[in-house]
Amino acid sequence: MNIRAQKTYEALFALEDLREILRATAPVHELNDEQQERFNKILKSLRGTLDEIEKGRGESKIRYIADKIELRSKEEEYINLNPIQSGGRLTAEARKALIAYGDGYSVCDYCFKPFRLDHIKRPPIQEFHSELAEFVNMEAVRVVRGARRGFQIVANALLDKGDIALIAEVGHYSLGLAIEASRAEWREIPLNENRIVTPEKTQEKIEMVKKETRKLPKLIAVPHIDYMYGNEHDVKGIAKIAHEYDIPFLYNGAYTVGIMPVDGKKIGADFIIGSAHKSMASPAPTGVLATTEEFMGRIFKTTRSKGDVSGRKFGIKEVYLLGCTVMGAPLIAMMASFPRVKERVKNWDEEVKKSNYFIREFLRIEGNSIVSEMPRKHTMTKVDSTGSFDKVAQTHKKKGYFLHNELSKRKITGIIPGATKQYKLNTYGLSWDQIKYLENAFREIAESYKIGVR
Ligand SMILES: *Cc1c(COP(=O)(O)O)cnc(C)c1O
């Protein structure tokens, strides 16, 4: 590991060990001899570690956090192109939140009547919920444990046994599972010849289902940007068609909410779902489920049951959410990142510009092509190097792994090891300098294997 990254971890861990002594001696903080000695020893070693950080020298002392759990320094050491990881990389504020709010139910210190997560005022969770609703321009919002839990909540509330829901041919598996779990069925809206889900294809599918089953689908869910190609789908047009048939429309913003502006009203969505650990600089498991006045009563239905023995009731706990959702550090980290997230969506055009710039350079390598739509409207792209790197792989003793190795050598990670035909990469959040470094690395690798570069 890079020695500064290594030593930074050592210093952080030393501080946590000091913090442990504070905790063990609360509230008077009178240290016994053993504790005092340990305190001094940690402090002395920490001073040394700080010097090592300054000089960028030293030996690695720690490899594991605990038994076999390695330190993770991908984001400190590499350019990470992993398609699902770029938008979820934490801000410094989120990392600070993790250390301060890591204890179990840490957000419950000031949870008073009516005892619900989204009503907590300190830390400002209630305020965060209103800001989040404003952010996606919807009336009601809840934080959920990932986009998939958002799908499940909507499916639970809207679908009954035997109902049909439409998803895209490129819909996420977890959406299919959410529908299946509510004993409904999913059918796919096929892509058009450009691998786009269109209002026309949606209407055809609605009609097909209607003809076949004599009933209409109960829900239509389409990703704005899909995970397979990173293509943009006409969600606004699809929402319009859905509403012509009076079918609720779910906008899947796993790859959009938190990295680009999303306006639920403009789209005409009944549900907006986001993945905070994918696109809002948040730790897992976090996501967003937003809806309109019309649907909030249904999907955020409160409990009505009563204990037949105890006579207990559960207040205003929301049934499909199982009451409180994301407690503790993940929520506070998501909140801590939010001010930056609100700002960063304004820079989306620049992110797309960088994406297109990189792709243009990538295409100078002879035999490379792009599977995703062009020009790029997103930073996640599926590329094809069957005619370049895969040719090298055919005769290389490391086979397809050579590309992974060459990239690793240059501190670039995130492309599936062994893949040389088609693979995805995401340039979200890279600086122009990093983009140029990346472009250069690919060119260098191509040239070193005698692949032509235009
Ligand atoms: C990643 C992804 C999901 C799942 O998101 P989670 O927050 O991990 O549940 C759903 N849909 C799409 C399109 C995705 O890309």
The ligand as an SDF file (V2000), in Angstrom:
LIG
                    3D

 15 15  0  0  0  0  0  0  0  0999 V2000
  -27.6280   -0.3780   -8.7780 C   0  0  0  0  0  0  0  0  0  0  0  0
  -28.9900   -0.4010   -9.3290 C   0  0  0  0  0  0  0  0  0  0  0  0
  -30.0640   -0.8040   -8.5390 C   0  0  0  0  0  0  0  0  0  0  0  0
  -29.9090   -1.3200   -7.1320 C   0  0  0  0  0  0  0  0  0  0  0  0
  -29.6180   -0.2920   -6.2390 O   0  0  0  0  0  0  0  0  0  0  0  0
  -29.4650   -0.5930   -4.6740 P   0  0  0  0  0  0  0  0  0  0  0  0
  -29.4530    0.7690   -4.0770 O   0  0  0  0  0  0  0  0  0  0  0  0
  -28.1530   -1.2990   -4.4820 O   0  0  0  0  0  0  0  0  0  0  0  0
  -30.6100   -1.4160   -4.2540 O   0  0  0  0  0  0  0  0  0  0  0  0
  -31.3160   -0.7320   -9.0950 C   0  0  0  0  0  0  0  0  0  0  0  0
  -31.5130   -0.3110  -10.3490 N   0  0  0  0  0  0  0  0  0  0  0  0
  -30.5040    0.0850  -11.1360 C   0  0  0  0  0  0  0  0  0  0  0  0
  -30.7780    0.5740  -12.5220 C   0  0  0  0  0  0  0  0  0  0  0  0
  -29.2120    0.0390  -10.6590 C   0  0  0  0  0  0  0  0  0  0  0  0
  -28.2060    0.4280  -11.4520 O   0  0  0  0  0  0  0  0  0  0  0  0
  1  2  1  0
  2  3  1  0
  2 14  2  0
  3  4  1  0
  3 10  2  0
  4  5  1  0
  5  6  1  0
  6  7  2  0
  6  8  1  0
  6  9  1  0
 10 11  1  0
 11 12  2  0
 12 13  1  0
 12 14  1  0
 14 15  1  0
M  END
$$$$
